[in-house]
Amino acid sequence: MEINKAAFSQIAPYASLAAKSRVSISDTKNTEWFTINNGNELLGFAGLMKVAIGYRIKGVFVHEKHRGAGIGNKLTGYLFDLCNDRCANIEVYAYNDKFYIQNGFEAFGKLPNGAAKLRRNW
């Protein structure tokens, strides 16, 4: 499995599949996208958007048939390392807040759709 920087056009075809898992993606200014692949097969993706306080993780998605194999951990770990290298604060809006809390994030509110707002300072 390898993680690569990707153009939004490479993940856009997966938008409706991601939406079924409550993952929203859009071609947002200041967002770097990354894919995790096994050969030519896309296993998942995530975005890292530059914001005033540092970075926000966006649109973390792992294809349903590959869930439970540690792919999400590998992908988010890669993003955490990128943020650490950039000495950044990081935010995420997530339904699976337990994962982020286990990785040192603190909750600071909820969005109207019920997603938790979390952040971590490096």
Disulfide bonds with the S-S distance in Angstrom:
none
